[in-house]
């Protein structure tokens, strides 16, 4: 069962926040994974392949609007479909 033809191409930049201009609901219908420097991360909120960074929540800290504070990790980013 190879359904790779039905999957949209992964963009250069993607965010899980629906308010972001880099959000794409069609991609999140499929299970995707992110590797940073050959290590798979499970809590990525946003990534950019060309700039080489991912954003992950920084513990339990929240900003004044109640959103989690983000940390930016840099390296080689590889998104993939699971």
C-alpha positions in Angstrom: 0.0 0.0 0.0 2.1 2.8 -1.3 0.1 6.1 -1.1 3.1 8.5 -1.7 1.5 9.8 -4.9 -1.4 11.2 -2.8 0.8 13.0 -0.3 1.6 16.7 -0.9 5.2 17.7 -1.1 6.7 18.9 2.1 7.4 22.7 2.0 10.6 24.5 2.9 8.9 26.0 6.0 6.0 24.5 8.0 4.2 25.4 11.3 1.7 23.6 13.4 0.0 26.8 14.5 -3.1 27.5 12.4 -2.6 31.2 12.7 0.7 31.1 11.0 1.1 31.8 7.3 3.3 28.7 7.1 0.5 26.4 8.2 -0.9 23.8 5.7 -3.8 21.6 6.8 -3.4 19.2 3.9 0.0 18.1 5.1 -1.2 17.5 8.7 -3.7 14.9 7.4 -0.6 12.6 7.1 1.8 11.7 9.9 5.1 13.6 9.4 8.4 13.4 11.3 11.3 15.8 11.6 15.0 14.9 11.9 17.5 17.4 13.2 21.1 16.3 12.7 20.0 12.7 12.2 18.0 12.7 15.5 14.3 12.4 15.3 12.3 15.0 17.3 8.7 14.6 18.4 7.9 18.0 19.7 8.7 20.3 16.7 6.3 23.3 16.4 7.9 24.9 13.3 10.8 24.2 10.9 12.7 25.8 8.0 14.9 23.6 5.8 16.7 26.4 3.9 17.7 28.3 7.1 18.4 25.1 9.1 16.3 25.5 12.3 13.4 24.0 14.2 11.4 25.5 17.0 10.5 23.4 20.0 8.6 24.3 23.3 11.0 25.5 26.0 9.7 23.5 29.0 6.5 24.6 30.6 7.1 28.4 30.2 4.3 30.4 28.7 4.3 33.9 27.2 1.8 36.5 28.2 -0.8 35.3 25.7 -0.6 31.7 27.1 1.4 30.2 24.2 4.5 28.1 25.0 7.9 29.8 24.8 9.9 28.5 21.9 13.6 27.5 21.6 15.3 27.5 18.2 17.7 24.7 17.5 20.0 24.9 14.4 21.3 22.1 12.2 20.4 20.0 9.2 16.6 19.6 9.0 15.0 16.6 7.3 11.2 16.4 7.2 9.7 13.0 6.2 6.4 11.1 6.0 6.1 8.2 8.4 
